[in-house]
């Protein structure tokens, strides 16, 4: 199905982004996911809204326009893609995502020999605050992983949720990758073949502990016609054919377990993936290996996880500083 731009339809104004449909189609032809294409479109729709507000044609965009656009993005007066006023200020990472979408669009125009008002290099990203995310203590993560056996009354659900959390922490998979995981993606050694974001392929690995809990779940799950490893249940533990577990369900369960355990620090499915990377780093794992395991395209993305490992940095400092005595 050809990509079509929602932003160029049913508009009563004359401000338009030239060849936007072609840009979206190029993303599709290069195997970008529909979600990624939609995000590009939404980001560029914010730009189109801005140009409409200042009554400036895209072909008249210059450095000052970009400067004003950055100021627009940081204000609460900006319009969302559906023309609502923004409810809160955008963070630096969100702003840079929108600016990167504009860069990609400009690069496409250049690649296609279309006229562009400015070079992509003129769109400078904003400075980002380097935050140290709070990482849960190892004991808290273990409590969450083991909590389904404590709080779930039905064996199938308890063993399934336990296996899910064990697998998340064993592999560092994204929650979207885990809920769509199929049985034929796991081999007998516990190696998992994953096609992740941008259809990039990699392997993840089950620990012996995770393999044991997955085996326990399969024993109570029994044979089903569902291709997925983890299936939802309804009523008397009957699984729902061809349905996947909802990410919202898992987030809600983690929140419930956390509250029952009295853990104050927020923990989510993504937190478990984050902790996977952080604890590997604290044990001295090579960042490049962690990058491969997480499925990150750039090592810079991986360091957002790894740089949170203050305790590892402290141990290195104490061990190797030349004037430590």
RODO-899282 format. One line per field, with one value per atom (N, C-alpha, C): z, x, y; residue number from 1; atom name. Coordinates in pm, whole numbers. Each point is the difference from the previous one (the first is absolute). Last residue first. Layout:
BEGIN
c3 (Z ...)
c1 (X ...)
c2 (Y ...)
pos (NUM ...)
site (CA ...)
***
This chain:
BEGIN
c3 (4682 136 54 -445 87 144 -454 134 101 -466 29 140 -161 15 46 -74 -94 20 278 -35 -78 132 119 -35 -350 55 118 -185 -90 54 227 23 -88 -61 129 27 -379 -19 130 15 -74 -20 196 93 -68 -250 86 91 -445 87 86 -361 131 102 -468 80 137 -336 67 89 -273 104 83 -359 86 113 -346 112 87 -406 107 121 -392 65 117 -269 80 73 -318 133 91 -420 35 141 -187 -122 34 328 -31 -126 264 -134 -35 405 8 -138 41 72 6 -190 -84 67 247 -116 -88 351 50 -112 -94 12 49 -22 -136 2 409 -52 -141 358 -104 -54 509 -139 -97 509 -88 -143 389 11 -94 0 133 23 -398 0 133 -37 -83 0 210 83 -79 -228 105 82 -338 -57 108 138 -68 -51 167 106 -57 -292 41 103 -125 -111 34 298 10 -112 3 111 12 -302 -54 108 125 -88 -56 445 -115 -78 504 -81 -110 417 -115 -79 532 -127 -117 453 -36 -136 247 -70 -51 243 68 -59 -130 61 77 -243 100 75 -361 112 111 -399 68 123 -288 79 82 -300 111 89 -393 94 123 -354 71 104 -281 94 80 -347 111 107 -400 78 123 -305 73 85 -279 102 84 -378 111 114 -408 83 120 -218 -16 85 -239 127 -24 -403 73 133 -357 71 71 -254 -84 65 263 -123 -75 533 -109 -130 465 -71 -118 489 -142 -78 494 -51 -145 191 70 -63 -119 69 72 -342 34 71 -163 41 33 -325 102 31 -165 -47 113 -187 113 -48 -319 121 117 -512 94 124 -379 -34 105 65 -10 -35 91 -141 -18 425 -51 -147 457 -143 -37 500 -88 -146 460 -115 -92 374 38 -115 -73 53 41 -145 -112 49 321 -59 -113 201 96 -57 -246 -7 94 19 -124 -17 359 25 -126 -31 93 23 -258 -74 90 197 -83 -80 257 88 -81 -225 45 89 -339 105 37 -490 127 98 -440 61 136 -534 144 64 -520 88 144 -499 101 78 -442 55 101 -210 22 74 -150 -54 8 196 -131 -67 490 -61 -132 125 83 -77 -8 -101 69 196 11 -123 237 -120 4 403 -56 -120 331 -82 -72 286 66 -74 -125 89 78 -337 117 98 -306 -29 131 -177 108 -34 -270 7 107 -98 -90 -5 265 52 -90 18 -39 41 142 -14 -31 102 -135 -25 410 -13 -138 100 82 -23 -211 -56 77 153 -127 -66 394 31 -129 -8 10 28 159 -114 25 277 -31 -120 237 -138 -27 434 -55 -132 222 67 -51 -179 -19 59 75 -135 -28 410 -5 -138 56 66 5 -191 -75 62 226 -115 -84 359 52 -116 -103 32 55 -92 -123 31 359 -69 -129 243 83 -72 -201 -6 79 8 -136 -10 418 -34 -139 324 -104 -49 330 53 -101 94 -93 53 233 0 -96 78 133 -4 -388 75 138 -287 -46 77 91 65 -57 -129 72 52 -232 -87 66 253 -103 -89 322 65 -101 -148 26 64 -62 -130 20 374 -37 -132 158 82 -36 -203 -53 76 -23 60 -52 -310 116 55 -255 -32 127 -220 122 -36 -332 38 128 -179 52 44 -387 123 40 -315 19 136 -361 138 17 -475 84 139 -444 103 88 -513 125 100 -556 111 127 -520 112 112 -541 107 114 -405 67 113 -298 101 74 -376 125 113 -379 11 129 -268 86 -1 -287 42 85 -410 146 42 -472 58 150 -269 15 67 -106 -83 -2 267 -117 -96 411 -71 -128 287 -67 -81 266 -110 -79 389 -105 -121 389 -68 -115 279 -85 -78 316 -109 -98 398 -91 -122 343 -69 -103 282 -101 -78 359 -105 -113 386 -81 -112 315 -84 -90 316 -102 -95 367 -91 -113 347 -93 -95 341 -94 -103 350 -91 -104 340 -90 -99 341 -103 -97 235 46 -115 36 -53 61 242 -81 -47 87 78 -93 -165 143 88 -529 80 148 -374 65 88 -451 138 60 -456 20 141 -183 -21 42 36 -137 -26 381 -24 -144 170 -32 -21 320 -124 -20 383 -98 -130 389 15 -95 -86 65 13 -223 144 74 -479 56 152 -241 -6 67 -66 109 10 -359 126 120 -418 13 128 -128 53 21 -203 136 67 -454 82 146 -309 13 89 -119 102 22 -346 133 111 -427 10 142 -385 130 -4 -358 54 135 -248 -85 46 212 28 -80 131 -91 29 351 -76 -86 377 -139 -87 476 -33 -146 166 99 -35 -263 -23 96 54 -120 -32 354 34 -119 -64 82 34 -222 -90 76 250 -77 -92 229 96 -71 -240 9 100 -49 -108 -4 315 29 -107 -64 109 30 -315 -53 107 121 -87 -48 240 88 -80 -232 59 91 -181 -106 55 286 -23 -105 80 117 -18 -320 -13 117 -135 50 -18 -336 129 43 -424 107 138 -448 66 129 -262 -94 57 248 -11 -89 33 128 -5 -363 -1 130 -43 -82 -4 215 79 -77 -229 111 83 -339 -57 109 118 -29 -55 64 128 -21 -314 -17 131 94 -134 6 361 -8 -131 128 -20 -1 64 42 -12 -82 -115 37 239 -16 -115 198 -59 -20 16 59 -73 -71 72 73 -132 -36 85 30 -121 -44 386 18 -122 39 60 6 -350 106 48 -211 -34 117 -221 113 -48 -221 -10 119 -20 0 0)
c1 (4648 50 63 -181 -107 45 176 32 -104 -33 144 40 -476 55 146 -314 104 62 -358 96 119 -373 71 110 -281 78 84 -307 114 91 -401 93 124 -347 67 101 -275 98 78 -359 112 110 -393 71 118 -299 91 81 -300 67 104 -278 -66 72 114 59 -66 -152 123 54 -394 -21 127 17 -104 -35 298 63 -101 -133 33 56 -83 -126 26 363 -44 -130 185 56 -40 -307 111 48 -351 76 126 -254 13 82 -142 -50 3 146 -118 -60 401 -105 -129 389 -49 -118 222 -68 -62 279 -132 -83 445 -77 -141 298 -32 -80 171 -117 -39 244 37 -124 27 -26 37 22 115 -22 -307 83 119 -327 61 90 -255 107 72 -376 109 118 -385 70 108 -272 78 79 -305 119 90 -410 80 131 -328 79 89 -301 101 93 -379 98 117 -351 67 104 -277 97 78 -360 120 107 -418 66 128 -119 -82 70 0 60 -98 99 -77 79 60 61 -80 -114 -37 54 -162 116 -40 -263 43 125 -280 130 51 -407 -17 130 7 -77 -17 205 86 -70 -242 98 88 -307 -70 99 166 -40 -68 106 122 -34 -349 37 125 -145 -94 34 243 34 -90 -93 124 42 -380 -26 125 35 -69 -28 178 102 -63 -242 10 113 -51 -14 21 -191 124 -31 -293 13 134 -207 64 10 -322 68 53 -66 -73 78 -24 74 -82 -157 -3 70 -107 136 2 -425 61 134 -149 -89 76 304 -131 -82 555 -104 -128 490 -94 -106 520 -137 -87 546 -82 -140 303 50 -92 -189 74 43 -280 142 86 -479 55 148 -310 21 52 97 -101 28 155 0 -114 202 -43 6 84 -70 -55 275 -140 -79 457 -61 -145 277 -45 -69 200 -120 -54 405 -110 -131 394 -40 -118 201 -75 -51 282 -133 -86 448 -71 -143 302 -43 -83 202 -114 -52 389 -114 -125 414 -56 -122 76 82 -59 -56 -63 105 48 38 -70 -12 -3 15 111 -31 -4 -117 102 -40 -150 2 114 -340 137 -1 -372 17 145 -189 61 30 -60 -36 75 16 -39 -39 51 -2 -58 248 -89 14 115 18 -104 241 -124 34 210 30 -128 60 -46 37 67 105 -45 -271 14 105 -248 55 25 -355 87 55 -321 114 100 -434 106 119 -397 73 116 -155 -61 91 -98 94 -76 -162 -20 93 13 -140 -31 444 -36 -144 180 61 -45 -133 -67 55 203 -128 -76 532 -106 -132 459 -87 -92 360 -2 -87 109 37 12 -118 103 54 -365 125 115 -436 36 137 -189 53 42 -210 132 64 -437 94 141 -347 15 107 -128 86 24 -303 136 97 -453 55 141 -229 21 66 -128 117 30 -387 118 126 -417 34 127 -171 39 45 -175 134 45 -336 -10 139 -57 -68 -6 364 -99 -60 354 -126 -107 455 -49 -142 250 -21 -59 128 -122 -30 410 -127 -124 496 -52 -142 238 4 -69 60 -103 -8 343 -131 -114 442 -23 -137 144 -29 -33 147 -136 -42 443 -95 -144 357 -11 -105 -58 94 -26 -133 -45 113 76 -9 -38 -26 3 -23 233 -126 17 260 34 -128 91 -60 58 106 50 -46 -210 46 42 22 -82 61 -8 78 -92 -135 12 82 49 -74 23 18 82 -90 -14 -96 80 210 -39 -100 160 100 -34 -259 -29 96 -91 69 -42 -334 119 62 -369 31 125 -107 -14 39 -151 48 -24 83 -103 60 205 31 -115 53 -87 18 242 29 -82 -85 129 33 -385 -19 130 17 -74 -17 188 96 -67 -270 84 101 -268 -85 83 203 -19 -82 56 127 -16 -364 17 129 -76 -97 10 252 59 -94 -155 102 67 -306 -70 98 177 -63 -71 185 102 -55 -282 31 101 -97 -115 24 319 6 -117 27 102 6 -470 136 99 -485 68 139 -435 118 62 -528 122 117 -445 -35 124 -127 79 -26 -372 111 74 -255 -29 122 -47 -32 -50 185 -145 -51 467 -40 -149 170 27 -41 162 -116 46 218 7 -127 122 -94 -1 290 -127 -106 555 -109 -124 416 22 -113 4 -7 17 50 -139 -15 429 -66 -147 243 49 -68 -87 -67 44 209 -134 -77 419 18 -135 0 33 19 -66 -124 24 367 -79 -132 288 56 -83 -286 142 48 -448 61 149 -343 59 67 -244 113 66 -398 116 123 -363 7 126 -279 124 -1 -297 -31 126 -70 81 -16 -243 -20 77 58 -133 -23 386 11 -133 1 80 10 -206 -84 71 245 -95 -94 303 70 -97 -167 25 72 -60 -126 11 352 -1 -130 41 102 0 -281 -47 99 127 -108 -53 322 59 -108 -150 68 68 -201 -103 64 277 -45 -102 144 107 -42 -292 4 105 -34 -110 -2 474 -128 -107 421 -31 -137 243 -36 -10 67 125 -25 -355 73 134 -269 -67 79 145 22 -60 -79 140 33 -422 8 142 -73 -57 4 141 91 -50 -276 113 100 -361 -47 112 89 -8 -47 99 44 -3 -43 8 54 -290 137 12 -344 16 148 -407 133 11 -400 86 141 -517 105 91 -370 -58 104 -6 53 -59 -36 -105 53 388 -139 -90 484 -28 -145 197 22 -35 -6 -120 13 251 16 -133 168 -67 4 242 -13 -67 -87 82 -24 -36 -84 87)
c2 (547 -21 128 -20 -48 -21 190 49 -45 -126 -14 49 -235 135 -8 -384 37 139 -220 -104 52 278 -46 -100 153 111 -47 -302 20 110 -73 -111 13 312 22 -112 -33 106 24 -298 -59 102 150 -87 -68 279 75 -92 -37 -95 69 181 3 -86 33 106 13 -318 -39 111 59 -100 -16 285 57 -96 -128 69 73 -222 -94 72 245 -38 -94 122 115 -32 -297 -18 115 -159 86 -29 -255 31 78 -364 142 21 -413 28 147 -268 85 28 -256 -71 81 196 -109 -70 333 60 -108 -130 38 62 -98 -125 29 359 -44 -130 183 72 -44 -329 95 70 -197 -40 111 -27 19 -41 25 -120 6 339 2 -121 28 101 2 -275 -54 96 147 -99 -72 317 65 -100 -149 63 58 -191 -103 60 292 -64 -109 208 95 -63 -240 1 92 3 -129 -13 377 7 -130 29 63 12 -163 -98 58 231 -35 -110 300 -105 -35 405 -51 -104 85 42 -58 -112 137 43 -481 59 138 -361 121 62 -396 -24 122 15 -105 -28 306 56 -103 -140 98 57 -286 -75 96 197 -66 -75 195 106 -62 -285 42 106 -138 -105 40 282 5 -104 3 118 10 -342 -27 119 47 -101 -23 276 68 -96 -163 67 69 -430 145 56 -501 70 148 -293 22 67 -344 127 6 -378 101 137 -313 -37 123 -66 65 -20 -325 104 52 -192 -35 110 -46 -24 -48 127 -113 -39 480 -93 -109 209 56 -107 141 -95 75 63 50 -104 -107 20 56 -85 39 38 -166 -65 28 -6 83 -79 -148 -2 71 -283 136 -9 -367 32 143 -350 92 24 -337 25 96 31 -108 41 223 58 -108 -99 25 61 -104 -122 21 364 -83 -127 286 60 -87 -125 -17 54 72 -141 -26 420 -12 -143 85 55 0 -152 -85 50 257 -119 -92 375 39 -118 -70 26 36 -56 -129 19 393 -58 -136 236 -34 -52 349 -127 -18 265 20 -138 240 -111 48 260 -26 -126 376 -134 -16 417 -44 -132 307 -135 -48 407 17 -132 -87 128 18 -498 113 124 -560 105 122 -474 115 89 -523 83 112 -311 55 88 -435 117 44 -392 121 127 -476 51 123 -220 -87 49 369 -132 -77 407 -46 -138 233 92 -42 -210 -44 95 89 -117 -39 515 -127 -117 557 -111 -130 460 -56 -120 244 -41 -55 159 -115 -45 390 -120 -124 424 -27 -126 164 -64 -32 -1 100 -72 -234 23 120 -227 143 31 -443 35 149 -207 -88 53 208 31 -86 -68 141 29 -426 15 144 -101 -65 21 147 90 -60 -264 125 88 -393 -29 125 32 -21 -24 28 132 -11 -408 79 133 -275 -55 76 125 21 -47 -81 143 28 -438 34 145 -163 -48 43 276 -103 -38 342 -117 -115 428 -53 -130 242 75 -52 -190 39 55 -120 -124 29 364 -69 -128 269 33 -70 8 -116 21 349 -118 -119 395 18 -124 9 -11 13 75 -142 -21 442 -63 -147 234 42 -62 -67 -75 35 241 -136 -80 526 -93 -140 416 -76 -86 466 -142 -76 525 -80 -146 370 -64 -80 428 -131 -68 403 -46 -136 444 -137 -51 371 -19 -145 266 -87 -10 367 -67 -83 90 75 -82 -9 -56 81 183 -45 -53 112 -34 -61 113 124 -23 -345 34 129 -159 -73 36 368 -128 -71 345 -1 -139 98 137 10 -360 12 142 -321 125 1 -462 102 124 -447 118 100 -411 -9 118 -29 -126 -13 368 14 -125 -9 95 17 -263 -67 93 176 -88 -75 266 84 -85 -222 49 85 -141 -113 40 321 -28 -111 91 104 -21 -282 -31 103 74 -108 -42 310 63 -104 -157 78 68 -234 -95 74 253 -49 -104 161 108 -47 -292 10 107 -49 -116 3 334 19 -118 100 -23 11 264 -117 -12 229 29 -131 14 13 24 -22 5 15 167 -93 17 108 67 -100 -157 35 69 -195 142 32 -421 12 138 -115 -35 9 319 -141 -32 493 -84 -143 419 -77 -81 276 56 -79 -58 -71 55 -9 74 -88 -123 5 70 -36 -134 0 405 -44 -137 173 72 -42 -170 -58 66 184 -130 -70 402 25 -131 -30 50 24 -111 -117 40 344 -79 -122 261 66 -75 -144 -29 62 -76 31 -29 -68 -33 34 23 123 -24 -337 40 129 -168 -85 42 370 -114 -82 314 -9 -126 204 31 4 -123 119 40 -374 106 126 -390 59 117 -258 85 67 -312 118 96 -418 87 130 -333 64 93 -257 102 74 -366 108 115 -394 74 116 -307 99 78 -350 102 110 -375 84 113 -326 83 97 -323 103 96 -368 96 110 -359 87 105 -329 90 98 -341 98 102 -361 89 110 -344 96 98 -211 -47 107 -52 60 -50 -109 -94 63 207 -38 -81 178 -85 -45 303 -130 -94 442 -69 -141 281 -46 -73 206 -120 -57 409 -109 -132 384 -27 -118 167 -75 -38 277 -136 -87 457 -72 -143 392 -139 -79 507 -62 -142 278 -50 -76 427 -144 -34 417 -41 -152 263 -19 -45 -89 100 -38 -257 120 108 -572 121 121 -510 73 122 -310 -19 89 -72 78 -12 -228 143 82 -485 58 151 -336 98 51 -496 125 93 -482 92 126 -491 120 89 -544 120 124)
pos (325 325 325 324 324 324 323 323 323 322 322 322 321 321 321 320 320 320 319 319 319 318 318 318 317 317 317 316 316 316 315 315 315 314 314 314 313 313 313 312 312 312 311 311 311 310 310 310 309 309 309 308 308 308 307 307 307 306 306 306 305 305 305 304 304 304 303 303 303 302 302 302 301 301 301 300 300 300 299 299 299 298 298 298 297 297 297 296 296 296 295 295 295 294 294 294 293 293 293 292 292 292 291 291 291 290 290 290 289 289 289 288 288 288 287 287 287 286 286 286 285 285 285 284 284 284 283 283 283 282 282 282 281 281 281 280 280 280 279 279 279 278 278 278 277 277 277 276 276 276 275 275 275 274 274 274 273 273 273 272 272 272 271 271 271 270 270 270 269 269 269 268 268 268 267 267 267 266 266 266 265 265 265 264 264 264 263 263 263 262 262 262 261 261 261 260 260 260 259 259 259 258 258 258 257 257 257 256 256 256 255 255 255 254 254 254 253 253 253 252 252 252 251 251 251 250 250 250 249 249 249 248 248 248 247 247 247 246 246 246 245 245 245 244 244 244 243 243 243 242 242 242 241 241 241 240 240 240 239 239 239 238 238 238 237 237 237 236 236 236 235 235 235 234 234 234 233 233 233 232 232 232 231 231 231 230 230 230 229 229 229 228 228 228 227 227 227 226 226 226 225 225 225 224 224 224 223 223 223 222 222 222 221 221 221 220 220 220 219 219 219 218 218 218 217 217 217 216 216 216 215 215 215 214 214 214 213 213 213 212 212 212 211 211 211 210 210 210 209 209 209 208 208 208 207 207 207 206 206 206 205 205 205 204 204 204 203 203 203 202 202 202 201 201 201 200 200 200 199 199 199 198 198 198 197 197 197 196 196 196 195 195 195 194 194 194 193 193 193 192 192 192 191 191 191 190 190 190 189 189 189 188 188 188 187 187 187 186 186 186 185 185 185 184 184 184 183 183 183 182 182 182 181 181 181 180 180 180 179 179 179 178 178 178 177 177 177 176 176 176 175 175 175 174 174 174 173 173 173 172 172 172 171 171 171 170 170 170 169 169 169 168 168 168 167 167 167 166 166 166 165 165 165 164 164 164 163 163 163 162 162 162 161 161 161 160 160 160 159 159 159 158 158 158 157 157 157 156 156 156 155 155 155 154 154 154 153 153 153 152 152 152 151 151 151 150 150 150 149 149 149 148 148 148 147 147 147 146 146 146 145 145 145 144 144 144 143 143 143 142 142 142 141 141 141 140 140 140 139 139 139 138 138 138 137 137 137 136 136 136 135 135 135 134 134 134 133 133 133 132 132 132 131 131 131 130 130 130 129 129 129 128 128 128 127 127 127 126 126 126 125 125 125 124 124 124 123 123 123 122 122 122 121 121 121 120 120 120 119 119 119 118 118 118 117 117 117 116 116 116 115 115 115 114 114 114 113 113 113 112 112 112 111 111 111 110 110 110 109 109 109 108 108 108 107 107 107 106 106 106 105 105 105 104 104 104 103 103 103 102 102 102 101 101 101 100 100 100 99 99 99 98 98 98 97 97 97 96 96 96 95 95 95 94 94 94 93 93 93 92 92 92 91 91 91 90 90 90 89 89 89 88 88 88 87 87 87 86 86 86 85 85 85 84 84 84 83 83 83 82 82 82 81 81 81 80 80 80 79 79 79 78 78 78 77 77 77 76 76 76 75 75 75 74 74 74 73 73 73 72 72 72 71 71 71 70 70 70 69 69 69 68 68 68 67 67 67 66 66 66 65 65 65 64 64 64 63 63 63 62 62 62 61 61 61 60 60 60 59 59 59 58 58 58 57 57 57 56 56 56 55 55 55 54 54 54 53 53 53 52 52 52 51 51 51 50 50 50 49 49 49 48 48 48 47 47 47 46 46 46 45 45 45 44 44 44 43 43 43 42 42 42 41 41 41 40 40 40 39 39 39 38 38 38 37 37 37 36 36 36 35 35 35 34 34 34 33 33 33 32 32 32 31 31 31 30 30 30 29 29 29 28 28 28 27 27 27 26 26 26 25 25 25 24 24 24 23 23 23 22 22 22 21 21 21 20 20 20 19 19 19 18 18 18 17 17 17 16 16 16 15 15 15 14 14 14 13 13 13 12 12 12 11 11 11 10 10 10 9 9 9 8 8 8 7 7 7 6 6 6 5 5 5 4 4 4 3 3 3 2 2 2 1 1 1)
site (N CA C N CA C N CA C N CA C N CA C N CA C N CA C N CA C N CA C N CA C N CA C N CA C N CA C N CA C N CA C N CA C N CA C N CA C N CA C N CA C N CA C N CA C N CA C N CA C N CA C N CA C N CA C N CA C N CA C N CA C N CA C N CA C N CA C N CA C N CA C N CA C N CA C N CA C N CA C N CA C N CA C N CA C N CA C N CA C N CA C N CA C N CA C N CA C N CA C N CA C N CA C N CA C N CA C N CA C N CA C N CA C N CA C N CA C N CA C N CA C N CA C N CA C N CA C N CA C N CA C N CA C N CA C N CA C N CA C N CA C N CA C N CA C N CA C N CA C N CA C N CA C N CA C N CA C N CA C N CA C N CA C N CA C N CA C N CA C N CA C N CA C N CA C N CA C N CA C N CA C N CA C N CA C N CA C N CA C N CA C N CA C N CA C N CA C N CA C N CA C N CA C N CA C N CA C N CA C N CA C N CA C N CA C N CA C N CA C N CA C N CA C N CA C N CA C N CA C N CA C N CA C N CA C N CA C N CA C N CA C N CA C N CA C N CA C N CA C N CA C N CA C N CA C N CA C N CA C N CA C N CA C N CA C N CA C N CA C N CA C N CA C N CA C N CA C N CA C N CA C N CA C N CA C N CA C N CA C N CA C N CA C N CA C N CA C N CA C N CA C N CA C N CA C N CA C N CA C N CA C N CA C N CA C N CA C N CA C N CA C N CA C N CA C N CA C N CA C N CA C N CA C N CA C N CA C N CA C N CA C N CA C N CA C N CA C N CA C N CA C N CA C N CA C N CA C N CA C N CA C N CA C N CA C N CA C N CA C N CA C N CA C N CA C N CA C N CA C N CA C N CA C N CA C N CA C N CA C N CA C N CA C N CA C N CA C N CA C N CA C N CA C N CA C N CA C N CA C N CA C N CA C N CA C N CA C N CA C N CA C N CA C N CA C N CA C N CA C N CA C N CA C N CA C N CA C N CA C N CA C N CA C N CA C N CA C N CA C N CA C N CA C N CA C N CA C N CA C N CA C N CA C N CA C N CA C N CA C N CA C N CA C N CA C N CA C N CA C N CA C N CA C N CA C N CA C N CA C N CA C N CA C N CA C N CA C N CA C N CA C N CA C N CA C N CA C N CA C N CA C N CA C N CA C N CA C N CA C N CA C N CA C N CA C N CA C N CA C N CA C N CA C N CA C N CA C N CA C N CA C N CA C N CA C N CA C N CA C N CA C N CA C N CA C N CA C N CA C N CA C N CA C N CA C N CA C N CA C N CA C N CA C N CA C N CA C N CA C N CA C N CA C N CA C N CA C N CA C N CA C N CA C N CA C N CA C N CA C N CA C N CA C N CA C N CA C N CA C N CA C N CA C N CA C N CA C N CA C N CA C N CA C N CA C N CA C N CA C N CA C N CA C N CA C N CA C N CA C N CA C N CA C N CA C N CA C N CA C N CA C)
***
